[in-house]
Amino acid sequence: MSRRHYRSRLLTWVLNSGPDDPVYNLYLMLGPLLILFVVLVGRNSMTSVLVAGYIVGFVVYTIYNVSTTLEHPDWVQHP
């Protein structure tokens, strides 16, 4: 991902602090917005489905990344 300079310092900080993966960056940006949406609209069946979809999507994408990663991270040590 290219290191672009955005007008918003907050957006630049979030993108630079997150992983170098656009899908994780999207989840990082959508999480607080989803929480704000639930606070503004209130808890109902629509917001519950949105939050459940967000969590399921995050977990599925994480499992997908783990299963497709062939190399081990540096912090994994094998005896």
C-alpha positions as CSV (number, residue, x, y, z in Angstrom):
1,M,0.0,0.0,0.0
2,S,1.4,3.3,-1.0
3,R,2.1,5.9,1.7
4,R,-0.1,8.7,0.6
5,H,-0.5,11.9,2.6
6,Y,-4.1,12.5,3.4
7,R,-5.5,15.8,4.6
8,S,-6.8,14.3,7.8
9,R,-4.1,13.5,10.3
10,L,-6.4,11.0,12.0
11,L,-6.9,9.1,8.7
12,T,-3.1,9.1,8.1
13,W,-2.4,7.9,11.6
14,V,-5.0,5.1,11.3
15,L,-3.7,3.9,7.9
16,N,-0.1,4.0,9.1
17,S,-0.7,2.3,12.3
18,G,-2.8,-0.5,10.8
19,P,-1.5,-3.5,9.0
20,D,-0.4,-3.2,5.4
21,D,-3.6,-4.9,4.2
22,P,-6.5,-2.8,2.6
23,V,-9.2,-5.2,4.0
24,Y,-7.9,-4.9,7.6
25,N,-7.6,-1.1,7.1
26,L,-11.3,-1.1,6.0
27,Y,-12.3,-3.0,9.1
28,L,-10.2,-0.6,11.2
29,M,-12.1,2.4,9.8
30,L,-15.6,0.8,9.7
31,G,-15.5,-0.4,13.4
32,P,-15.9,2.9,15.1
33,L,-18.3,4.1,12.4
34,L,-20.5,1.0,13.0
35,I,-20.4,1.7,16.8
36,L,-21.5,5.3,16.2
37,F,-24.2,4.1,13.9
38,V,-25.6,1.8,16.5
39,V,-25.4,4.6,19.1
40,L,-27.3,7.0,16.9
41,V,-29.9,4.6,15.5
42,G,-30.3,2.4,18.6
43,R,-30.1,-1.3,19.0
44,N,-32.6,-3.1,16.7
45,S,-32.6,-6.1,14.4
46,M,-30.9,-4.2,11.6
47,T,-28.0,-3.0,13.7
48,S,-27.6,-6.4,15.3
49,V,-27.3,-8.0,11.8
50,L,-24.8,-5.3,10.7
51,V,-22.6,-5.9,13.8
52,A,-22.9,-9.7,13.5
53,G,-21.9,-9.4,9.8
54,Y,-19.0,-7.2,10.7
55,I,-17.7,-9.7,13.3
56,V,-18.3,-12.7,11.1
57,G,-16.6,-11.0,8.2
58,F,-13.6,-10.1,10.3
59,V,-13.2,-13.6,11.7
60,V,-13.6,-15.2,8.3
61,Y,-11.1,-12.9,6.7
62,T,-8.6,-13.5,9.5
63,I,-9.0,-17.3,9.2
64,Y,-8.5,-16.9,5.4
65,N,-5.3,-15.0,5.9
66,V,-4.0,-17.5,8.4
67,S,-4.7,-20.4,6.0
68,T,-3.2,-18.7,3.0
69,T,0.0,-17.5,4.7
70,L,2.8,-19.8,3.9
71,E,5.6,-18.2,5.9
72,H,5.6,-18.0,9.6
73,P,5.8,-14.7,11.4
74,D,9.1,-13.7,13.1
75,W,7.5,-14.1,16.6
76,V,6.7,-17.8,16.0
77,Q,9.5,-20.0,17.3
78,H,9.7,-23.7,16.7
79,P,11.8,-26.0,19.0
